[in-house]
Amino acid sequence: MKKVSVIIPVYKVEKYVAATIQSVLDQTYKNFELIIIDDGSPDKSIEICQQFTDNRIKIIRQENRGVAAARNVGIRHAQGEYLAFLDADDLWVSEKLEQHVEHLKNSPAVGVSFCRSSLIDEAGKPLGIYQITKLKEITPLDILCRTPIGNGSVPVIRREVFEEIAFQDNLYGVVENFYFDDDRKLHPSEDVELWLRIAIKTKWLIEGIPEALTLYRINSQGFSAQLVKKLHSWETMLEKARAYVPPASMAQLEKIAIAYQLRHLARRAVTLEDGSTAVEFAWRSLSTHWRIILEEPHRTIITLAAAYFLWLMPRQLYHQVQSVALKIAGTIQKRRIQQEELAKKSYSVVLKDV
């Protein structure tokens, strides 16, 4: 039974971290270690972590250097054949590790296994909607435009993948191996930069399973101010990608990637009920790469409509329309997940009978 190293960076998450840790301890797959990285957290987060007495838990402290640095420390200390990442405000369903280990066991060419996510609010209440992403044949263009690995709490990755993309640097007075790029200007796009580097520089496949095994918390506190920061981090990520993406490919990818990111930020602005920003980002997306409306007409038109409804409608009427739309979307998404789960189970039965 292969060991999984679960890595959780911790910084200012005292409201959530106990439930996050418990969701790991409740896993049906028991052969894991839980590495908690105290990223210089000034609140009571680590005191809460210390209340857990499970001997599989290790707490490692560092001065505040950010999530990428914390994950790198976790990777350096990890002893497992597989490495899993979990943000300290998200949750896992109990079968998550078991399903990913099975996926990687049955798919030797897959280096990164990921899942879908169910969205929850700050109080942990399900929002009834999901992150539905492409699962197979993931390309660099998919990573830049649609980010199939929807958040940092979904992937489980073979150790060999990190060995192939490691680089050395001396950022803190000693030469060390780095995996996530530890450039603060890259935050919060360090995840996507790593997925892109894996897709470009290795032969490992990135592949998902249909189940929504991660509960991804939508935390709106201070996020409006972060939208522009996210765009700047995306531009930094593309600058770094020029070092390992062939120039001809980069020229084709860059404008498209920015357009899709602008549309994503427009949707985030809608979630935050910032109508003017949503409209601005939606139109910047179209002006950057107008073909986005032909490539993904449904998603693009819905984004534009939601932005203008939010901007122009009375807030009470908007909330009524939004509530109906979210229920419809959630029902459609759930049906799709169930159908894909059923297809996966049927395929597994066929393989066992062969």
N, C-alpha and C positions, 0 to 999 in steps of 0.2 A: 504494500500500500504506500503510494508516494506521498511525501510530506509537502504540505502547502504552507508557505510563509505569508501571513496576512499582515500588511503594513498600513498603519493608520497614523498620519500626521495629526498632531493635536495643537490647536491654538485658538483660544477664546471660544470654546464650545461646551462650557459647563452645563448649558441647557439640554444638550443632546447626547453627549458622549457616553453616558451610562447605557442608554438604549442601544447605541451603536455597538458597543462592546458586547452587550448581551445578545445581540443578533448574531455575532460571530460565535459566541459560546454555545448558542442553540443550534449550530449547524449539525446536520445529520452525518456529515463527513467529519470524523473526529481527529484525524491525524494532521494537525496543524499547529503552528506556533503563531502567536499574536504579538507582533512587534509594534509597540506604541512609541512614537517619536514625539517627545515634548519639545516643540519648536519655540522654546522660551515663552510659554503661555503665562500671562500675568494674572489669570483668574484662578478659579478652583478646579479647573479641568483635571489636572494631574492628581490632585487630592482625591477626586472622584474615581479616577482610574486605579489608584492604589487601594481602594476598598475591595477590588476584586482579588481573590486569593488563588485563582486557578494557576497552576504551575506552568501552564503553556504561555503565560503572559510575560513579556519582557518590556521594561520601560527604559528608553534611552533618551538622555537629555542633551540638547544643544542650545546655543544662543539662537535667537530668532533670525533665521535665514530664508524662510519661505518654504512653500510646499514642495518645490522641486528638490531643494537641498535635503529636506526631511525624508523624502522618498529615497533619495540616493543613499542616505545613511542606513535606512531600512534595508535596502538591497545589499549593501556591503555586509550587513550582519545576518542576512537571511541564510538559513540552512536548508530550505526546502527545494525540491526539484521544480515546483511551480511557485510563482509569486502572484499574490492577489492584492489589489489596492482598494481601500475603502476610505472615503472622506468621513470625517468624524461627526458629521451631521446627517449622514445617510444611513440606511438600514439594508440588511439582506434578508430575504426569505430563507427559511431553514434548509432548503434543498440546494441552495446556490452552489456551494463548493462541490457537492456530490455530482451535480449535473455537469459542471465544467471539467472535473477530473475525468468523468466518463467520456466527454466529448474529446478531450485531448488524448485519452487512451485509444480511442477508436479512430483518430484522425492524425496519424503521425506526421503529416506535412503541415499541420496547423500549429503555428507558434503562439498565436494570440487568440484566445477564446473569449467572446463577450456575449452579453445578453441584452434583452430589452429592459426598460425601466418603467415602473409605475410612479406617477408623480404624486407627492404628498405636500401638504402645506406646512407652515412653520410649527403647527401643533401636532403634526403627524397624521392629519386626517387625509384620506385618499381624495384626490381631485377628480378621479374617474377618467383621467386621460393618461396617455402613455407616450414614451419615446419609441416610435416605430421606425426602424432603420433597415437598410439592406443588410442581408446576412452573409451572402457568399459572393465570390468573385470581386472582392474589394480591390479597387485600383487607387493609385495616388490621387486621381481626380475625385473619386468618391470621398476620400479622406478630407480633401480640401474644400469640397463643395457641400457634402452632406453629412460629414462626420459620423459614420456609422457607429463608432464607439462613442456613444452619446454623452458619457461623463466619466469621471475618473474612478467611479465605484463599480464599474462593470467588468473590467478585464481580469482574466487569469492568464498568466504568461509563463512559458517555459524559461527556465534559467538560461538555457543555451542562447535564447534570443538576446538577452542582455549581454552575454559574453561577446556576441558578434558585433553589437553596436556601441560597446563601451569606448570611451576615449579618456585620456589622462590630462590632468591639469593641476595647477598649484594655485588654488583660490584662497586657501586658509592656512598657508604656511607649511604644507606638506603635499607631495604629489599623490593624488588619489585617482581611482577610477570614477568616472562620471557616466551616468546613463540618461536621466533627464537633464536637459540643459539648464544650468543653474544661473541663468541671467534674469535678474529681477524685471527687466524690461519685457521679458517674454511672458510673464504672468498676466492673465490666466490661460495662455495658449500653449503652455509647455507640454500638455498632453498630446495635442494634435501634432506638434513638432516631432515628438517621439514616434507616434504612429506612422507619420510620413517617412521618417528616417528608417524605420523597420521595413516599410513597404518598398523603399527605393534601394536600400543597401543590403537587404538579405533576401533569401529565397523562401522564407517562412510565409505561410498563408495567414491572413487575418480573417477569421470566420466567426459568425455568431450563431447562437441558438435562439429559438423563437420565444422562449418563456420570459416573462417579466420578473426577473429574480432580484432586482435591485429596486429599492424604494428611494427615489431621488427627491430630496427636499428642496422646494422652491422657497428660497429665503430672500425676500424683497428688500431687506434692510440695506439702505445705502446703494442699491444696485443702479439707480438712475445715473448716478455720477460715474458708475463703472462702465457704462456702455461705450463711451469714447475711449476709455482705457483699454477695453477689450478690442476695439478696432485697431488701436496703436499696437497692441501686443500681436495681433494678427499680421500686421505689416512687418513687425520685427521678425516673426516666424518665417515669413516669405523671404526676407533678406537672408536669414540663416540658411534657408533651403537652397539658395543659389549656390552654396558651397558643394552640394551633393546631387542636385537635380541637373541633368544635362541642359545647357542653355536653350536649345530649341524647344524642349519640353517646358521649361520654366516660362518662356515667353508666351506660350499658349495657356499655361495654367494660371498665371498670376492675375490677370484681369478677371477671369472667370471666378477665381477663388475669392477675390475681394467682393464681387457682386453677390455671390451667395452668402458671404459673411454679413454684408449690409442687410440682406433680406432677413437673415437670422436675427440681427440686432433689431430690426423693425418689429419682428414678432415678439422679442423680449420687451421692447418698449410698450407694445400692446398689453402684455402681461402686467406691466407696471402702471398701466393706464396713463401713459404719457403720449397723448395723441399727436401732438405737433412733431415730436421726435420720431415717432413711428412713421408718419407721412414723409418726413425728410429722408430717413434711411431707406424707405421703400423706393422713393424716386431716385435716390442716388444709386441704388442697386440697378434699376432699369437703365439709367444713363451710362453706367459703367459697362454693362453687358446686356443689351436689350433682348438678346436671344433667350434669356432666362425665362421669359414669358412663354416661349415656344417649347423650351426644354421641360419645364415643369409648370404648365399653365394653371393647374388647379391650386397648387400651393402658393404661387405668386399672386394670382387674382384674389384668393382668400386673404392673403396678407394685406394687399392694397385695400380691400373692402373693410377689413377689421380696423385698419389704421384710420380710414376716413370716417367710419361709423363712430369710432371713439372720439375723433377730433370734432365732429359736427353734431352728434346727437346729444340731447340732454342726458346727463349721467344715469339717471334712474331708468330711462328707456334703454340705454345702452346695456345696462346690467341685465335687463330682462332678455334682450336679444342674445347677449353673451351666454346666459345660463342655458337657453334652449340650444344654442349652437354647440356648447361644450358637451351637453348630454348626448346630442346626436353624434358628435365626433367620437366621444368616448365609447359609445355603443358600437360604432363601426370598427374602431381600433380593437376593442375587446374581441369582437367576432373574428377579426383577421388573426389575432394571436391564437385564439382557440382552434381555428382551422389549421394553422401552421403547426401547432402542437400536435393535433390529431394526425396530420400528415407525417410528422416526425416519428410518432409512435408506431404508425402503420409500417413505415419504412424499417424501423428497428425490428419489428416482428418478422417481416419478410427476410431480413438478413439472418435472423436466428434460425429460420426454417431452411435456409439454403445449405 
